[in-house]
């Protein structure tokens, strides 16, 4: 009986993907003292839904981007990120880390 093994290159691929995710998580995380953050709403949301969700969390919209579900906001207070997540934000990240990718 032959035991099934995965190919050797698959170990390297898994390690590559895991390191990319770890580096992205560290690079894009929001600093505790950040006044503005980039937030990503579900990609199928249009600009109206994203603006209404941000407004419901008392976040001031600083800038919109080429993607309607991605915007730069100023959360209100220390629990602003938590309120944004409750309003539908999938990901909050440092806006400077993604500035080149989202400019319009």
Secondary structure, 3 states (H helix, E strand, C coil): CCCCCCCHHHHHHHHHHHHHHHHHHHHHCCCCCCCCEEEECCCCCCHHHHHHHHHHCCCEEEEECCCCCEEEEECCCCCHHHHHHHHCCCEEECCCCCHHHHCC
